[in-house]
Amino acid sequence: MVAVTTYPTKCEEFMTAKQMIELMNRVPFEPFEIHLTDGAHIKVEHPYEIATGPKSRTCSIYDDEQEIMRIVSYRNIAEVIAKAPTS
């Protein structure tokens, strides 16, 4: 069974840019899935598909298949599912 980490954590209202940057910068990169409050799901398969800044309220996600760019507010992220980091 694979350990899974979900964001935001129970004590937080919504995900933060800092948490997203931590996911983006994992070595080796592990794909993750973003679940939005409207029910949409976005898979991030590669680190170049997502961008954000440390104080940003949004992240930009490029969808290779549909060839579109989405700008997503952290307030609209219900959950991010990723493998738990290994020690």
C-alpha positions in Angstrom: 0.0 0.0 0.0 1.3 3.5 -0.9 1.3 6.1 1.8 -0.7 9.2 0.7 -0.4 12.8 1.9 -3.4 15.1 1.5 -3.5 18.9 1.5 -4.8 21.1 3.0 -4.2 19.6 6.4 -7.1 19.4 8.9 -6.0 22.5 10.7 -5.8 24.7 7.6 -8.7 26.3 5.7 -7.0 26.0 2.3 -3.7 24.9 0.7 -0.8 27.3 0.8 1.7 28.3 -1.9 4.5 27.0 0.4 2.9 23.5 0.4 2.5 23.5 -3.4 6.1 24.5 -3.8 7.2 21.7 -1.5 5.2 19.3 -3.8 6.7 20.8 -7.0 10.2 20.6 -5.7 10.3 17.0 -4.5 13.3 15.0 -5.7 12.5 12.8 -7.5 9.3 14.5 -8.6 6.2 12.5 -7.8 3.0 13.1 -9.8 0.0 14.4 -7.8 -3.7 15.1 -8.4 -5.5 18.4 -7.5 -9.2 18.2 -6.6 -11.1 21.4 -7.0 -14.1 22.5 -5.0 -16.3 22.3 -8.2 -15.5 18.6 -8.5 -12.9 18.9 -11.3 -9.6 16.9 -11.0 -6.3 18.0 -12.4 -3.3 15.6 -12.7 0.2 17.1 -12.5 2.5 14.5 -14.2 5.6 16.7 -14.6 7.1 19.6 -12.6 7.1 21.9 -15.7 3.3 21.7 -15.8 2.8 23.8 -12.7 4.1 27.2 -11.5 3.5 29.4 -8.5 5.3 32.0 -6.3 6.0 31.8 -2.5 3.4 34.6 -1.8 1.0 33.8 -4.6 -2.7 33.1 -4.1 -2.9 31.1 -7.3 -1.0 28.5 -9.3 -0.8 28.0 -13.1 -1.3 24.5 -14.4 -0.6 23.5 -18.0 -2.7 20.6 -19.4 -0.7 18.8 -22.0 -3.6 16.8 -23.4 -6.0 19.7 -23.8 -3.2 22.2 -24.5 -4.7 24.7 -22.0 -3.4 26.7 -19.1 -5.5 26.9 -15.9 -5.0 29.5 -13.2 -6.3 28.0 -9.9 -6.8 29.9 -6.7 -5.6 28.0 -3.6 -9.1 28.7 -2.1 -10.6 26.6 -4.8 -8.4 23.5 -4.0 -10.4 21.1 -2.0 -7.7 18.4 -1.8 -4.3 17.4 -3.3 -3.4 13.8 -3.3 0.3 12.8 -3.4 2.5 10.0 -2.3 3.8 10.6 1.2 7.5 11.7 1.2 10.0 9.0 1.8 12.7 9.4 4.5 
